[in-house]
Amino acid sequence: MADQGEAIFRSINPTTEAVLAERRGMSVAEIGAALAAAQAAFSHNSQQPITWRAQRMLELAELLRRDADNLAGLVTSEMGKPLAESRAEVEKCAISCQYFAHQAEHFLADEPMPSDSPRSFVAYRPLGVVLAIMPWNFPLWQVIRFAAPALMAGNAGLLKHAPTTFGCALELERLVEEAGFPKGSLAALVMGTAPVAGLIADTRVRAVTLTGSDRAGSQVAQLAGRELKKSVLELGGSDFFMVLRDADLAQAAEVGVRARFQNAGQSCIAAKRFLVDEAVLDEYLELFMASARALRVGDPTDPAVRMGPLARADLRDHIHDQLASSRARGAEVLLGGAPEPGPGFFYPATILTGVTPEMAAFQEETFGPLAAFTAFRNEEDAILLANHPRYGLGGNIWTADPEHGVALAGRLDTGGVFVNGMTHSDARIPFGGVRRSGFGRELASFGIREFTNIQTVWRP
């Protein structure tokens, strides 16, 4: 396992570019101690009744709400989203902890199975230590949506968070322990990527989950496959936002702006490609632009601000490169299109039209405030465009006939389709993708069972 003890990780405020905190990377010995603590926590948690785990999880929900202001401030300072969005993220975490506390016993109950024995059944047993590799864009929610079901199933988590949001990782580790779970139940690792291969190879790590790019997912899948270990990968997305000619255009524009520019567009399930019937494109664009122009960009601690900076300078540069590449191939910029001057990693709400499938804004995941517009001639054309990129995470269909939207959903190669609504994650419904967007599911009964041993029990 590579030693990161000499590395220094910095949390940088993307609004001011000031260094918030520095922390030395964990040494091999410290990583090993964290893994040993996680294994001990698993040994304890897996032997407790599920009602005990539920009480701890309900306490965690209360602690999240108790510390909501501090946690929201930390999220905003470490990655730049507006405080209102950060507070909503904290509350979503608390709600999800409550949900799994109340539902886990039902989800994990033994299931009778007919066989050549009248007493055969399936049991869902805890699996062990799960390594979680998590991103910076939802630094609390991404962790909780893995940790809440994993802990309720009796497992323990080893958390390798994004190096720029180690403050959020350490706070979650502290709160899980304060809720009454034993030390190591969620063990935060302040480290880079070099030790990951060694952790996946360690026999005490039984599974791995990653939320990140398809490139990172491919690397982790190879490592996990070599060790024959279960993995769940929630990867990139180039989600479509399909507007049919009979849609409520005003509503679709209002939701579309929120779906694209929430969290400064830094979301795998943000609406990225706006596919609009050519008969209503001009009208829809006018409504969309009016709403986008009204977005106030600035200091995310200002209650009036709707969009903060991007999380890092390289992210701002990359979204601008994707725009420039698409523009060179013939796309037209209607709004925005250049980094904001001054300190901070700001980029304005940007609208690009005339986008075609060979352009970066269509093919690639645009992780920033860039809305790419493409007209379609008919629904067959729309389906082909929606399914074109290598990703398959989610998408939206807007139509006056929801049942027609449901029928179209059956032809879309994505993990989720939202008809007349914004794509979002919800603890009550499964979340995940297909193709280069990954495999496996998080949340709901599907997510909690991913990291269990589905054990068949047969007796005469």
C-alpha positions in Angstrom: 0.0 0.0 0.0 1.5 3.4 -1.0 2.4 5.7 1.8 0.7 9.2 1.6 2.2 10.4 4.9 4.3 13.2 3.3 1.4 14.5 1.1 -0.4 17.7 2.2 -4.0 18.0 1.3 -5.6 21.4 1.1 -9.2 22.5 1.4 -9.6 25.7 -0.7 -12.5 28.1 -0.6 -13.7 28.3 -4.3 -15.2 31.7 -3.6 -12.1 33.5 -2.3 -9.4 31.0 -3.3 -8.2 31.1 0.3 -6.8 27.9 1.9 -9.3 26.8 4.6 -7.3 24.0 6.1 -4.3 21.7 5.5 -3.9 18.2 6.6 -1.1 15.7 6.2 -2.1 12.5 4.4 -2.4 9.4 6.4 0.6 7.1 6.6 0.4 3.4 5.8 0.2 2.6 9.5 -2.6 5.1 10.0 -4.6 3.7 7.1 -4.1 0.2 8.5 -5.3 1.3 11.9 -8.4 2.8 10.3 -9.1 -0.5 8.5 -8.6 -2.5 11.7 -11.1 -0.2 13.5 -13.6 -0.6 10.7 -13.2 -4.4 10.8 -13.8 -4.3 14.6 -16.8 -2.1 14.2 -18.3 -4.5 11.7 -17.8 -7.4 14.1 -19.7 -5.4 16.7 -22.4 -3.9 14.4 -23.2 -7.2 12.7 -24.0 -8.9 16.0 -26.4 -6.2 17.2 -30.2 -6.4 16.6 -31.4 -4.3 13.8 -33.4 -2.3 16.3 -30.2 -1.2 18.0 -28.8 0.0 14.7 -32.0 1.8 14.0 -31.8 3.7 17.2 -28.2 4.8 16.3 -29.4 5.9 12.9 -32.2 7.9 14.3 -29.8 9.6 16.6 -27.5 10.4 13.6 -30.5 12.1 11.9 -31.0 14.3 15.0 -27.3 15.2 15.2 -27.3 16.2 11.6 -30.1 18.6 12.3 -28.5 19.8 15.5 -25.3 20.7 13.6 -27.1 21.8 10.4 -25.8 25.4 10.3 -22.2 24.4 10.9 -22.4 21.5 8.4 -24.0 23.7 5.7 -21.4 26.4 6.3 -18.6 23.8 5.9 -20.1 22.4 2.6 -20.4 25.9 1.2 -16.9 26.9 2.2 -15.3 23.7 0.9 -17.1 23.4 -2.5 -19.0 26.6 -3.1 -22.7 25.8 -3.3 -25.2 28.4 -2.0 -26.0 28.0 1.7 -29.7 27.3 0.9 -28.6 24.3 -1.2 -26.2 23.2 1.5 -28.9 23.3 4.2 -31.2 21.3 2.0 -28.4 18.7 1.6 -28.1 18.3 5.3 -31.8 17.9 5.7 -31.9 15.3 2.9 -29.3 13.4 4.8 -31.3 13.4 8.0 -34.5 12.4 6.2 -32.7 9.4 4.6 -31.2 8.3 7.9 -34.7 8.2 9.3 -36.0 6.4 6.3 -33.5 3.5 6.5 -33.9 3.4 10.3 -37.6 2.7 9.8 -37.5 0.5 6.7 -34.3 -1.6 7.0 -36.0 -4.3 9.1 -38.6 -4.8 6.4 -36.1 -4.7 3.6 -33.8 -7.2 5.2 -36.4 -9.6 6.5 -36.1 -13.3 5.7 -38.0 -14.2 2.5 -39.6 -17.6 2.2 -38.7 -19.4 -1.0 -40.6 -22.3 -2.4 -38.3 -25.3 -3.2 -38.1 -29.0 -2.5 -38.2 -28.0 1.2 -41.2 -26.2 2.8 -38.8 -24.3 5.0 -36.3 -22.8 2.6 -35.8 -19.0 2.7 -33.4 -16.2 1.7 -31.6 -14.2 4.4 -29.8 -10.9 4.0 -26.6 -11.1 6.0 -24.1 -8.3 6.7 -21.1 -8.4 4.3 -18.3 -6.7 6.0 -16.2 -3.5 5.5 -17.2 -1.6 2.4 -14.7 0.9 0.9 -16.5 4.0 -0.3 -14.8 6.4 -2.8 -16.8 9.6 -2.8 -16.8 12.9 -4.7 -16.9 16.5 -3.6 -20.0 17.8 -5.3 -22.5 16.6 -2.6 -20.0 16.0 0.2 -22.5 15.0 2.8 -25.3 13.4 0.7 -23.0 11.1 -1.4 -21.6 9.6 1.8 -25.0 9.2 3.7 -26.7 7.6 0.7 -24.1 4.9 1.0 -23.5 4.9 4.7 -27.1 4.8 6.0 -28.1 1.6 4.3 -24.7 0.0 4.7 -24.7 0.6 8.5 -28.3 -0.4 8.9 -27.4 -3.7 7.1 -24.7 -4.3 9.8 -21.7 -3.3 7.8 -18.9 -0.8 8.4 -17.6 1.9 6.0 -14.1 2.9 5.0 -14.5 6.4 3.5 -12.0 7.7 1.0 -13.5 11.2 0.3 -12.4 13.8 -2.2 -9.2 15.4 -0.9 -10.7 18.9 -1.1 -13.6 18.0 1.2 -11.9 16.2 4.0 -13.5 18.5 6.5 -16.9 17.1 5.6 -15.6 13.5 5.8 -14.1 14.1 9.3 -17.4 15.7 10.5 -19.4 12.7 9.3 -17.0 10.3 11.0 -17.4 12.2 14.2 -21.2 12.3 14.1 -21.6 8.6 13.3 -19.5 7.8 16.4 -21.4 10.4 18.5 -24.7 8.7 17.5 -23.5 5.6 19.3 -22.0 3.5 16.5 -18.5 2.1 17.5 -15.4 3.9 16.4 -14.5 2.8 12.9 -18.1 2.3 11.7 -17.4 5.2 9.3 -13.7 5.6 9.2 -12.5 8.6 7.2 -9.3 8.3 5.3 -7.4 11.5 4.4 -5.4 10.3 1.4 -5.0 10.3 -2.3 -5.7 7.5 -4.8 -2.5 5.6 -4.5 -3.5 3.4 -1.5 -6.8 2.5 -3.0 -5.5 -0.6 -4.9 -4.0 -2.0 -1.7 -7.2 -1.5 0.2 -9.3 -3.2 -2.4 -6.9 -6.1 -2.3 -7.1 -6.4 1.5 -9.2 -9.4 2.5 -10.9 -7.4 5.2 -12.5 -5.1 2.5 -15.4 -7.1 1.2 -16.8 -4.6 -1.4 -16.3 -1.2 -2.9 -18.6 1.6 -4.1 -17.5 4.6 -6.1 -19.3 7.8 -7.2 -17.2 9.6 -9.8 -16.1 9.6 -13.4 -16.4 6.7 -15.8 -12.6 6.7 -16.1 -12.3 6.3 -12.3 -15.1 3.7 -12.3 -13.4 1.6 -14.9 -10.1 1.6 -12.9 -11.9 0.6 -9.6 -14.0 -2.1 -11.5 -10.8 -3.6 -12.8 -9.3 -3.7 -9.3 -12.4 -5.1 -7.7 -12.9 -7.7 -10.5 -9.3 -8.9 -10.1 -10.0 -9.5 -6.4 -13.5 -10.9 -7.1 -15.2 -8.4 -4.9 -18.6 -6.8 -5.3 -18.7 -3.2 -6.6 -21.4 -0.6 -7.1 -20.4 2.2 -9.5 -22.4 5.5 -9.9 -20.6 7.3 -12.7 -21.0 10.2 -15.0 -24.0 11.3 -16.9 -25.1 13.3 -19.9 -28.7 13.5 -19.0 -31.2 14.7 -21.6 -34.1 17.0 -20.9 -36.6 16.2 -23.7 -39.4 18.8 -24.4 -42.2 17.6 -26.7 -44.3 20.1 -28.7 -47.3 19.6 -26.4 -45.4 20.3 -23.2 -46.2 23.1 -20.7 -43.3 25.2 -21.9 -43.3 27.7 -19.1 -43.1 25.0 -16.5 -40.6 23.0 -18.4 -38.4 26.1 -18.7 -38.6 27.0 -15.0 -37.7 23.4 -14.0 -35.1 23.1 -16.7 -33.2 26.1 -15.5 -33.1 24.7 -12.0 -32.2 21.2 -13.3 -29.3 22.6 -15.2 -27.9 25.3 -12.9 -28.5 23.9 -9.4 -25.1 23.3 -7.7 -23.6 25.3 -10.6 -24.4 22.4 -12.8 -22.0 20.1 -10.9 -24.2 17.0 -10.7 -24.2 13.7 -12.5 -27.9 13.9 -12.8 -28.1 17.6 -13.9 -30.0 18.2 -17.1 -27.2 18.7 -19.6 -28.6 18.2 -23.1 -31.9 20.0 -23.9 -33.6 18.2 -26.7 -36.5 20.3 -27.9 -39.1 19.8 -30.7 -38.1 22.2 -33.5 -41.7 23.4 -33.6 -41.4 25.0 -30.1 -37.7 25.5 -29.8 -37.7 29.3 -30.3 -40.5 29.8 -27.7 -38.9 27.5 -25.2 -35.5 29.1 -25.6 -37.0 32.5 -24.9 -38.6 31.3 -21.7 -35.5 29.4 -20.7 -33.2 32.4 -21.3 -35.3 34.8 -19.3 -35.2 32.5 -16.3 -31.4 31.9 -16.7 -30.7 35.6 -17.0 -32.4 36.1 -13.6 -29.9 33.8 -11.8 -27.7 35.8 -9.6 -24.1 34.5 -9.5 -21.8 35.4 -6.6 -20.9 34.8 -3.0 -22.7 31.6 -2.0 -23.2 32.9 1.6 -25.4 35.7 0.2 -29.0 34.6 0.5 -29.9 36.3 -2.7 -27.3 34.4 -4.8 -28.6 31.4 -6.8 -25.4 30.1 -8.1 -21.9 30.0 -6.5 -18.5 29.2 -8.0 -17.3 26.0 -9.5 -15.5 23.9 -6.9 -12.0 24.1 -8.5 -10.1 26.1 -11.1 -9.5 23.1 -13.3 -13.3 22.4 -13.4 -13.9 26.0 -14.6 -11.2 25.6 -17.2 -12.6 22.3 -18.4 -16.2 23.5 -18.9 -14.8 26.4 -20.9 -12.7 24.1 -23.1 -15.8 22.0 -23.8 -17.7 25.2 -24.8 -14.8 26.4 -27.0 -14.5 23.1 -28.7 -18.3 22.9 -29.5 -18.3 26.5 -30.6 -15.4 25.8 -33.1 -17.7 23.1 -34.6 -20.5 25.5 -35.2 -22.5 25.9 -31.9 -23.7 29.4 -31.0 -23.4 31.0 -27.6 -26.6 32.8 -26.6 -25.8 33.5 -23.0 -22.6 33.6 -20.9 -19.6 31.7 -22.3 -16.6 33.2 -20.4 -15.2 32.9 -16.9 -16.1 35.7 -14.5 -13.2 38.1 -13.7 -11.8 38.5 -10.3 -11.1 36.0 -7.5 -13.1 32.7 -7.2 -13.8 30.0 -9.7 -17.0 31.6 -11.2 -18.6 30.8 -14.5 -21.9 32.3 -15.6 -25.0 30.5 -16.7 -24.3 29.6 -20.3 -26.6 28.6 -23.1 -25.3 26.9 -26.3 -27.5 26.3 -29.3 -27.1 24.4 -32.5 -25.4 21.6 -30.7 -24.9 18.4 -32.7 -23.9 14.9 -31.5 -20.2 15.2 -32.6 -19.7 18.1 -30.3 -18.1 17.9 -26.8 -21.2 19.6 -25.2 -23.3 16.7 -26.5 -20.9 13.7 -26.3 -19.2 14.4 -23.0 -20.4 15.0 -19.4 -20.5 18.8 -19.0 -19.9 19.3 -15.2 -20.7 22.9 -14.9 -23.3 25.6 -15.9 -23.5 24.9 -19.6 -26.9 24.1 -21.2 -26.6 22.6 -24.6 -29.7 22.9 -26.9 -30.4 20.5 -29.8 -33.6 20.5 -31.9 -35.3 17.3 -33.0 -37.7 16.8 -35.9 -39.9 14.0 -34.5 -40.0 11.6 -31.6 -38.0 8.9 -33.4 -35.3 11.5 -33.8 -35.6 12.5 -30.1 -35.1 8.9 -29.0 -32.0 8.5 -31.1 -30.5 11.7 -29.8 -31.3 10.8 -26.2 -29.6 7.5 -26.4 -26.6 8.7 -28.4 -23.9 9.4 -25.8 -22.1 6.6 -24.0 -23.8 7.4 -20.7 -27.1 6.1 -19.4 -27.9 7.7 -16.0 -31.1 9.6 -16.3 -33.3 12.0 -18.2 -36.6 13.9 -18.4 -39.5 13.9 -20.7 -42.0 16.9 -20.8 -45.4 16.3 -22.4 -49.0 17.1 -21.8 -49.7 13.3 -21.8 -47.8 11.6 -19.0 -48.8 8.2 -20.1 -47.2 8.9 -23.5 -44.1 9.9 -21.6 -44.1 6.6 -19.7 -44.3 4.8 -23.0 -41.4 6.7 -24.4 -39.4 5.9 -21.2 -39.4 2.2 -22.2 -37.3 3.1 -25.2 -34.7 5.1 -23.3 -31.4 3.4 -22.3 -31.0 5.0 -18.9 -31.3 4.0 -15.2 -34.0 6.5 -14.6 -36.6 8.6 -16.5 -38.6 11.4 -14.9 -41.8 12.5 -16.7 -42.7 16.2 -16.1 -40.3 16.4 -13.2 -36.7 17.1 -12.4 -34.3 14.2 -12.1 -33.4 13.7 -8.4 -32.3 11.1 -5.9 -34.7 10.0 -3.2 -34.1 7.4 -0.5 -37.4 5.7 -1.4 -36.5 4.9 -5.1 -33.4 3.1 -6.5 -30.7 5.2 -8.1 -28.1 4.2 -10.7 -27.3 3.9 -14.3 -26.3 1.7 -17.3 -23.6 1.7 -19.9 -20.7 4.1 -19.0 -22.9 5.5 -16.1 -22.1 2.4 -14.1 -23.9 -0.5 -12.5 -25.6 -1.5 -9.3 -28.1 0.5 -7.4 -28.1 2.8 -4.4 -31.1 3.6 -2.1 -34.4 1.9 -1.4 -34.5 -1.8 -0.9 -32.2 -2.4 -3.9 -29.4 -0.3 -2.4 -29.5 -1.8 1.1 -29.3 -5.3 -0.3 -26.3 -4.5 -2.6 -23.9 -5.0 0.3 -25.3 -8.0 1.9 -24.7 -11.7 1.5 -27.9 -13.0 0.0 -27.9 -16.3 1.7 -30.1 -19.3 0.9 -31.1 -21.4 3.9 -32.6 -24.8 3.3 -33.8 -27.2 5.9 -36.1 -30.3 5.9 
